[in-house]
């Protein structure tokens, strides 16, 4: 019996677009975000304390600025991981609601789109408040740009690129809490057999 390589790849391609696969990846990405957040939390707390101290100094002085005497913590990779986790859970819900989105040769256009989290949340029918929509818009930008790179493609975009650093200020903890809540809300759009299940398994070696 001959082995059909093309059919093998297409069947696996379909399988990897299942709600279980999307959701499993989302859980793993959220776990990574949590680990990184926990490791960064001491730096975040020191920065928040230094920022409050600088703010009080500014209020008591006639100066136009006060130095925050603490290194700015690197938090945007955490947000980027949360954004990718949310993208996967939204796609899990989309495919659960409409299995016809699963294709054997090329992913459907509904499942692609430059990490636009608000669009994916709308397709998944996950309700969002006005603040959450703004947060997901910002998170999408972090996923595409500042979570991974230190410089944009063009100098004229550097202003908005830098702005991503300051949009979160000292609200890292509240933002991650909100992203967690959105993830949980998306998870509950899936049947309990998916979102309450632990996805574990083994790899195999195949003799060729």
N, C-alpha and C positions, 0 to 999 in steps of 0.2 A: 504494500500500500504506500503510495507516494505521499510526501508531506507537502501540503499546500501552504507555503510561507505567507502568501498574501492573505489567505483566509484566516490564518492564525493571528496575524497582526490586526486585522479588522475586528475579529471577535474580542480580542483584548482591548482594543480601542473603545468598543462599545461598553465593555465591562467597566473600564476605568471612568466612564462618565455616569455610572450609577449613583443614585443618591448616597448610598453607603460609602462609596469611594470619595466623593466630594466632601462628605461630612467628616470622614476619618482624617482627611488631610487638614480640614479646618480645625479639628481638635488638636492635632499635633502642632499646628502653627500657633494656636492659642497657648498651648503648654510651653512652647519656646518663648513666647512673649512674656508669659508669667515668670519663667526662670530669669530672663534678662531683666525684667522689672524688679524682681526681688533682689538681684545682684546690684542694681543701680540705685535702689531705694536709699541707702545711706548717703550717697552723693546728692540725691534729690532733696533730702531733709537738710543737709548742710547748706545747699544753695538757697532753699526757702528761708532758712534762718538768716543768712547773710543778706538776702534781698529785703527782708523785713527790717533788719538793722539799717541798711542803706536808706530805706524809705523813711524811717524815723529821723535819721540824720538830715535828710533833705527837707523834711518839714520844719526842723528847728533852725536851719541855716538860710542864708540869703543866696546860696549858690544855685546854679541851674542844673547841676547834676551831682550825683553821689556814686562813688565806685562800689559795686557789689564785690566784696573781697572774697570771692570763691569762684573756683572754676565752674563754668556752665556744664551741667551733666549732659551726657549724650543720650537723649531720650527718643529721638526720632526713629531709630531702628526698632524700638519697642512698638511705637505707633504703627510703623510699616508692617510688622508681623501681625499686629491685631487687624490691620486692614486686609491683609491677605487671608487671614483666618475668616473674616467676615465674608469676603468674596466667595470663599469656598462653601460656607454654610448657605449663603444666598443661592448659589448655583445648585446645591443639593435640594433646596426647596423647589426651585424652578423645574428641575428634572423630575422630582417627585410629582409635582402638579401636572406636568406635561411630558410623559415618557417619549413622545415623538421628537423631543429635542435631541435625543440620543441618535447620533449618526455613526455609520461604520467607516466612513472614509475621510470626513472633514467635519470639524466642530461647527455647529450652527452659529449663525451671527448673533443670536440672542445670548449666547454664552461667552461672547468675546466683546471687547469694548474698552480697552485702555484703563482698566481698573476703576471704572466709574461706579463707585459703591452705591450712590443714590439711585442710579438707574437699575442696578441689580436688585436693590432692596424693593424698589417699586415693582419690578417684574415678579419678585418672590412674594409680593403682597405683605411685606413686613412693615407695619406702621411705624412712622417716625415723627417725632416732634420737630418744630422749627429749629430748635437748637441742635437736635441730632442730625438733621439734614445738613446744617452748616458744618458740624463736626465731621460728618462723613465726606463732604466735599473737600475739606481740608486734609483729611486722612488720605483721600485718593491722590492728592497732590504729593503728599509725603511718600506714598508707595511708589509713585512714578519717579519722583525726583529726590527729595532731600533725605529720605530714609536710606538711600544707597550711594548717592554721589555727592561730591563737595562743590561741584561747579556745573552750571547749566550749559546748554549748547551755544548760547549767544550772550555777549556782554549785556545787551539791552534787557535781558531777562533776569539779570542778577538782583535787581531790586526786589521783585516778587519772590525770587528764590530765597533771599535773606529773610523776607517777611515770614516765611514758614517757621524760622527759628523763634520768632517772638509772638506768634499767634497763640501759643500754649502757655507762655509765661510760667507762673508757679502753680498752674492748675493741672499738672501731670496726673496726679492721683485721681482727681474728679473726672478727667477725660478718660482714663483707662477704666474707671468704674462704669462710665456710660457705655463705652465700647463693649465691656463685658455684658452689660444688661441687654444691648442690642443682639449680641451673639446668642444669649440665652433665649431671647424672644424669637429669633430666627429658628433656633433648634426646636422650639415647641410647635413650629409649623410642620415638623416632620412627625411621622407616626412613632409612638413610644418604642417600637421594636428597633428603630434606628437610633433615635437620640438618647435612649437610655442604655444602649448596648455598648460594651467596651470592645473596641476593635483590636483584637490581638491575633497573631498567627505566626507561622513559621515560614522561613524561606526554604527553598529546595534546590538541590543540585541535580542536574539532568545529564546523564551520560550521552555524549554526542559521538 
